[in-house]
Amino acid sequence: MSGDNFSLFDDDHAALGELIDNIGNLSSEECKRAWPRILADIVDLFLAELMRSGMNINDATKYAPKLAATLGHYFGGRSYYIPTGETLKLALRDNMLFHDYQRGNGDIKKLAEKYKLTDSRIYLIIREQVALHRKRFQMDMFGEKK
């Protein structure tokens, strides 16, 4: 990443995009044979979710390997803990609530009603999410992400 570019994705995202666009020409069966098992499993997972979301099989088959390749590029080679169960549901809910708040739906009463939470819990979630997003994107005084 260059010193002037502090975005989430680095400068080679456009080049990666070109490579990923060509992945769409491979069938998911070719990807399964050529890729490590975990990536093939991720392709299957993305394929199933895209189809469940209403995408037709042809488009889902085109985009699932692209999503898996992007995931592999940015998160591959590292160990991560990905929450499951109730922890995952709450993290996703809190993120959705924060995005609702940011999109101008900042009426605390409406958010509390929509998410079936108290006003004070809504304020707490927004405060936590602001801190998380700031930590993810904001640089410290030495130019490094917090």
C-alpha positions in Angstrom: 0.0 0.0 0.0 1.4 3.4 -0.9 1.8 6.0 1.8 -0.8 8.2 0.1 -3.4 5.5 -0.1 -5.0 4.6 3.2 -8.1 2.8 1.8 -9.1 -0.6 3.0 -7.9 -2.2 -0.2 -4.5 -1.7 -1.6 -3.3 -0.4 -5.0 -3.3 -3.8 -6.7 -7.0 -4.3 -6.3 -7.6 -3.2 -9.9 -5.0 -5.7 -11.1 -6.5 -8.4 -8.9 -9.9 -7.5 -10.4 -8.7 -8.3 -13.9 -7.4 -11.7 -12.8 -10.6 -12.3 -10.9 -12.8 -11.3 -13.8 -11.0 -14.1 -15.8 -11.8 -16.6 -13.1 -15.4 -16.3 -14.1 -14.5 -18.1 -17.3 -13.6 -21.2 -15.3 -16.4 -23.6 -14.3 -16.8 -24.3 -10.5 -15.8 -27.9 -11.3 -12.4 -26.6 -12.8 -11.9 -24.5 -9.7 -12.6 -27.4 -7.4 -10.0 -29.5 -9.2 -7.3 -26.8 -9.3 -7.8 -25.0 -6.0 -7.0 -26.2 -2.5 -10.0 -27.9 -0.8 -10.8 -25.0 1.5 -11.2 -22.6 -1.5 -13.3 -25.1 -3.3 -15.5 -25.4 -0.2 -15.8 -21.6 0.0 -16.8 -21.5 -3.7 -19.6 -24.0 -2.9 -20.7 -22.0 0.1 -20.8 -18.7 -1.9 -22.6 -20.5 -4.8 -25.3 -21.8 -2.4 -25.7 -18.4 -0.7 -25.9 -16.5 -4.0 -28.5 -18.9 -5.3 -30.4 -18.8 -2.0 -30.4 -15.0 -2.4 -32.2 -15.3 -5.8 -29.3 -15.2 -8.2 -29.7 -17.5 -11.2 -27.3 -20.5 -11.4 -25.3 -19.1 -14.3 -24.5 -15.8 -12.5 -23.9 -17.5 -9.2 -21.5 -19.9 -10.8 -19.7 -16.9 -12.3 -19.5 -14.9 -9.1 -18.8 -17.5 -6.5 -15.2 -18.2 -7.6 -14.6 -14.5 -7.9 -15.7 -13.9 -4.3 -13.6 -16.9 -3.1 -10.5 -15.5 -4.9 -11.0 -12.1 -3.5 -11.4 -13.5 0.0 -8.2 -15.6 -0.5 -6.3 -12.6 -1.8 -7.1 -10.3 1.2 -7.4 -12.8 4.0 -5.4 -15.9 2.9 -2.4 -17.1 4.8 -3.6 -15.8 8.1 -5.3 -17.3 11.1 -8.6 -15.8 12.0 -11.3 -16.5 14.5 -14.7 -16.1 12.8 -17.5 -16.0 15.4 -20.4 -18.5 15.1 -23.8 -18.8 16.5 -25.3 -16.1 18.6 -22.0 -14.1 18.6 -22.0 -14.0 14.8 -25.7 -13.0 14.7 -25.2 -10.2 17.2 -22.1 -8.9 15.4 -24.0 -8.8 12.1 -27.0 -7.2 13.7 -24.9 -4.5 15.3 -23.1 -3.8 11.9 -26.5 -3.6 10.1 -27.8 -1.3 12.8 -24.8 1.0 12.5 -25.2 1.1 8.7 -28.9 2.0 9.1 -27.8 4.8 11.5 -25.2 6.1 9.0 -27.6 6.1 6.1 -29.7 8.8 7.7 -31.9 6.5 9.7 -30.5 7.9 12.9 -33.7 8.2 14.7 -32.9 6.2 17.9 -36.5 5.5 18.6 -37.1 4.0 15.2 -33.9 1.9 15.4 -34.8 0.7 18.9 -38.2 -0.3 17.5 -36.8 -2.0 14.4 -34.2 -4.0 16.3 -36.3 -4.5 19.4 -33.7 -2.9 21.7 -33.8 -0.1 24.3 -32.6 3.4 23.4 -29.6 3.0 25.7 -28.6 -0.2 24.0 -28.8 1.5 20.6 -26.5 4.3 21.8 -24.1 1.7 23.2 -24.0 -0.3 19.9 -23.5 2.9 17.8 -20.6 3.9 20.1 -19.0 0.5 19.9 -19.4 0.4 16.1 -18.0 3.9 15.7 -14.9 2.8 17.7 -14.6 -0.4 15.6 -14.8 1.5 12.3 -12.5 4.2 13.4 -9.9 1.6 14.6 -10.2 -0.1 11.2 -9.8 2.9 9.0 -8.1 5.7 11.0 -4.4 6.1 11.2 -2.5 6.8 14.4 -0.1 9.8 14.6 2.6 7.6 13.1 0.6 6.8 10.0 -0.2 3.2 11.0 -3.7 1.7 11.3 -4.8 1.5 14.9 
